Amino acid sequence: MRRVVRKAKRKPPPVDEAALRRARRLAARAVAVEADDRAQILALVDDIQTLRNRLLAECVRLDEEMKRASVRITALRAYAYGAMAIRGRRH
């Protein structure tokens, strides 16, 4: 029998306090930037989009993790229900 080896999926780095600090810094930069400084505005928009994409990836990862946890809980409940049913028949 041949074993199939799956490649580990690359997970994005977890979003933590650093992402929140970065969002605060970007907000402060947005307040300080001059309205006619096109280069600074474009750089700021790019940084905000990068942070947004990182946060969206983290949301997807958390959603998948919640779904897996839900499936595990359902399986454990079914196992426990079956175990209780078997014990009930023995007495």
Residue, then its C-alpha position, 0 to 999 in steps of 0.5 A: m500500500r502506498r502512502v500519500v504525502r500531502k504538502a503542508k499548506r502555507k499559512p499566512p503569518p498570524v495577525d497580532e498586535a503588530a497589525l493593529r499598531r501598523a493600522r494605527r501608524l497608517a491612520a496617523r500618516a493619513v492625517a499628516v499627509e498633505a492633500d497635494d502630495r500624490a506620491q505620499i497618498l499613493a504610498l499610503v493607499d498601497d500600505i493600507q491595501t497591503l494591510r487589508n489583504r493581510l487582515l482578509a487572509e487572516c479572516v479566511r484562516l480563522d473561518e476555516e479553523m472555526k469550520r474544522a472545530s465545528v466538525r470536530i465537535t459534531a464528531l465528538r458529540a456523535y461518539a459520546y452519544g454512541a458511547m452512552a447508548i452502548r453503556g445504557r444497553r449493558h445495564 
